Amino acid sequence: MGLLQVAIGATMSTLGDTYKEFFYCDSIPNEVLVVRGRKHSDKGAHNNGNDNVISRGSKIAVNDGQCMIITDQGHIVDVVATPGEYEFTQSSSPSIFASDEKLGAKLKATLAQIGNAISMGGDSGKEQRVYYINMKEIMDNRFGTQNPVPFRVVDNKIGLDIDTAIRCNGTYTYKITDPLLFFTNVCGNIQQQFDRSQIDAQLKSEFLDALQPGFAQISAMGIRYSEVPGKTQVLKDAMNEALASEWAERRGISLERISINSVTLPKEDEDMIKQAQRTGMMQNANYAAATMVNAQAEAMQAAAKNSGGAMNGFMGMNMAMNAGGMNAQNLFAMGQQQQAQAQQAAPAADSWTCSCGAVNTGKFCSECASPKPAPAGTWICSCGTVNTGKFCSECASPKPADQGSWTCSCGAVNTGKFCSECASPRP
C-alpha cells in the first residue's frame, strides 16, 4: 500500500512539474542585493508540482536594473541581463507542453522522471532556482574615519613637504558589475534574499582601508587637503585601483561615487601649514615691502600715542628700523627686479616655436624662414582674408565645405589635399 501511495504521489508531482511556469521579480529595493524569483501563479488548486523544479519552456521576465541567474542542481546554467521576456529551454526537467521536442520523446522523458521520483520516495530529486541580482547603484553608504588617515601635504611654491593625518566623513555608492562573481563568491544559493546589511560592514571596513593609498596618490599629485572634496573623481579612481583585488576581481563590485562632507587636520598641523604659507608669501619682495610699510604705519600710530612722549616713541621706531637692516624702498626695488626677471624669462604672448626649434615673434622663422603656422581651424577666403568662423569677416562668404587650412610637418600652410611644398598628404 505504501509503494502505491508513493507511485501515485510521484506521478501527480511529476505531472504537475510538466506545466510551464512564469517567473518574475518586483522592483528590487535599495536594501536588497539578491532575491529569489517568484512564480506568477500556482497553476491551479490541483497542482502538486515541486517549487524547486523549473520545467522546460518556462517564461522568465527580466526588468531594467536586474540580472537573472538560473541554477540547476547548484550550478549556474544561464544568465540574462537584458530586459524582456526569456524562455528557459535548457532545463533538465521535461515538459509535455514544450515545443522543442516531439510528443513521444516528451512522454518518454516524463515517464522516466516519474520512475526516478518513485525510486526516491516521491521526491523529484531536482533543485532549480531563479535569482535576480540588483544591478542598480547602491546609495547612501556613510563613512567616517575613526582614526586619522596619513596624508602628505606638498606645496612646491613655498617648498612645503610634510606628513600629517586627516579625518573626513561622507558617503559612497557601489554597484555590482559582475553578477556571476558576486553570486559565486558572496551570496550563493540563498533561500530567499541577500540584504546589503550582510556585507556593508565588510565593504565599509575595506573602503576605509583603501582611503590611505587613495590619499597617498592624490597628495603625490600636489592636491592640498582642502581641495579633496572637489577632487572626488580622482580619489574614486585611486581607490578603485586600491580595491581592485577585493572588490572588482573577487566580488564583482566597483566603487561608483564618493561625496566628502569635510576634511580636517589636527589643529597644530593646520596652524603650522598656515604659518608656513604666510612665511612663503614673503618670498615676494613686493609683498614683503607692502607688509613692512603697513607695519611701519601701525608703529607710527602707536608711537604717536606713546605715554612717554611721541619723540621717544619715534626714536625707538627708528632704532628698530635701523637694526632690521632693510627698508621698504630696498624691498620695492627688489620686487621690481624680480618682475623684470620674470618678464624676461617668460615667452612673449605672440611668440611661436618653429619646427626647427627656434622661438619667433614675427611671421617668418628667423632661422629657417619658414612661415608662421596658422592657428588650428583657420581657413582662407577667396578674398584673401584668414578666418576662423563659418563666414568670412570681410565679405561674409561662407566657409567652403572642402576647404580648411592645415599646417604640414614642413611648416607650410595649405588648404588642399596635398602640401604645396613637399607634396605630403593632408593628415
Buried (B, 14 or more C-beta within 10 A) or exposed (E): EEEEEBBEBBBBBBBBBBBBBBBBBEEBEEEBBBBBBEBEEEBEEEBBBBEEBBBBBBBBBBBEBBBBBBBBEEEBBBBBEEEEEBBBEEBBBBBBEBEEBEEEEBBEBBEEBBBBBBEEEBBBEBBBBBBBBBBBBBEEBEBEBEEBBBBBBBBEEBEBEEEBBBBBBBBBBBBBBBBEBBBBEBBEEBEEBBBBEBBBEEBBEBBBBBBBBBBBBBBEEEBBBEEBBEBBEBBBBBBBBBBEEBBBEBBBBBBBBBEBEEBEBEEEBBEBBEEBEEEBEBEBBBEBBBBBBEEBEEBBEEBEEBEEEEEEBBEBBEEEBEEEEEBBEEBBEBBEEBEEEEEEEEEEEEEBEBBEEEEBEEEEBEEEEBBBBBEEEBBBBEEEEBBEEEEBEEEEEEBEEEEBBBBBEBBBBBBEEEBEBEEEEEE
